Amino acid sequence: MNFDYMARGSFGYEGSSIVAILKSNGEIYEVKSTGEQTLRGYSVERVKELQERLDNYYSKLVELGVIKPELTPEQAMAKQLDDNSKQQAEINKNMLEAIEGLTSQLKILKEANNELVRNDGNANSAQNISEYHPAETPTDDSTSETDSGKSKFDTRRKK
């Protein structure tokens, strides 16, 4: 191996042998007096060079769509807000559809009630849906009859 640089203070004493620290091509080696070489690290220049190369590869992979970059905290929060607003919009759409459906059903029922009233000629007929009071919701004993023989939830008015 061809070494081009010897680090300052490169000689040390380790037991009975001398150790040299040498730099070659951005790599730092420990060389013992026995000739044994051990890689101990990299120079700052070499680390910067490798980091630039990594950044270039990373950018290319992101550009090609092979990998997706990690989101910054701001991007993650914006994505979460966007997802939440999409979910809320879907909920609102479903609620609007349900309300429109109920509104159309109510309109149909009112029209049917008005038709029955017109055909019967009696605004107090039993089919007059507007006479039902929701506060008087039948319970499980709603089929029981009162002493007069009529259900206690009869919505008809007496003539």
URQUI-V204534 format. One record per pair of residues at least 4 apart in sequence whose C-alpha atoms are under 7 Angstrom apart, sorted by the first residue. I is the first residue (numbers start at 0). J is the second residue. D is the distance in whole Angstrom. If there is no record, write none. Layout:
# URQUI-V204534
i-><I;I>
j-><J;J>
d-><D;D>
This chain:
# URQUI-V204534
i-><2;2;2;3;3;4;4;4;5;5;5;5;6;6;6;9;9;10;10;10;10;11;11;11;12;12;12;13;13;16;17;17;18;18;18;18;19;19;19;20;20;20;20;21;21;21;22;22;22;23;25;25;25;25;26;26;26;27;27;27;27;27;28;28;28;28;29;29;29;29;30;30;30;30;31;31;41;41;42;43;44;45;46;47;48;49;50;51;52;53;54;55;56;57;58;59;60;60;60;61;61;61;61;70;70;71;72;73;74;75;76;77;78;79;80;81;82;83;84;85;86;87;88;89;90;91;92;93;94;95;96;97;98;99;100;101;102;103;104;105;106;107;108;109;110;111;112;112;112;112;113;114;115;115;116;116;116;116;122;123;123;123;124;125;125;130;131;137;137;142;143;144;144;144;144;145;145;145;149>
j-><21;22;23;22;23;21;22;23;9;20;21;22;20;21;22;19;20;17;18;19;20;17;18;19;16;17;18;17;18;32;31;32;29;30;31;32;29;30;31;27;28;29;30;27;28;29;26;27;28;27;41;42;44;45;40;41;42;38;39;40;41;42;36;37;38;39;36;37;38;39;34;35;36;37;35;36;45;46;46;47;48;49;50;51;52;53;54;55;56;57;58;59;60;61;62;63;64;65;66;65;66;67;68;74;75;75;76;77;78;79;80;81;82;83;84;85;86;87;88;89;90;91;92;93;94;95;96;97;98;99;100;101;102;103;104;105;106;107;108;109;110;111;112;113;114;115;116;126;127;128;117;118;119;126;120;121;122;127;127;127;155;156;155;154;155;154;154;141;152;150;150;148;149;150;151;149;150;151;153>
d-><7;6;5;7;6;6;5;7;6;7;5;6;6;6;7;5;5;7;6;5;7;6;5;7;6;5;6;6;7;6;6;6;7;6;5;6;6;5;6;7;6;5;6;6;5;6;6;4;6;6;6;5;7;5;6;4;6;6;6;5;5;7;6;5;4;5;6;5;6;6;6;6;4;7;5;7;6;6;6;6;6;6;6;6;6;6;6;6;6;6;6;6;6;6;6;6;6;5;6;6;5;6;7;6;6;6;6;6;6;6;6;6;6;6;6;6;6;6;6;6;6;6;6;6;6;6;6;6;6;6;6;6;6;6;6;6;6;6;6;6;6;6;6;6;6;6;6;7;6;6;6;6;6;7;6;6;6;7;7;7;7;6;6;7;5;6;6;5;7;7;6;5;5;4;6;6;6;6;7>
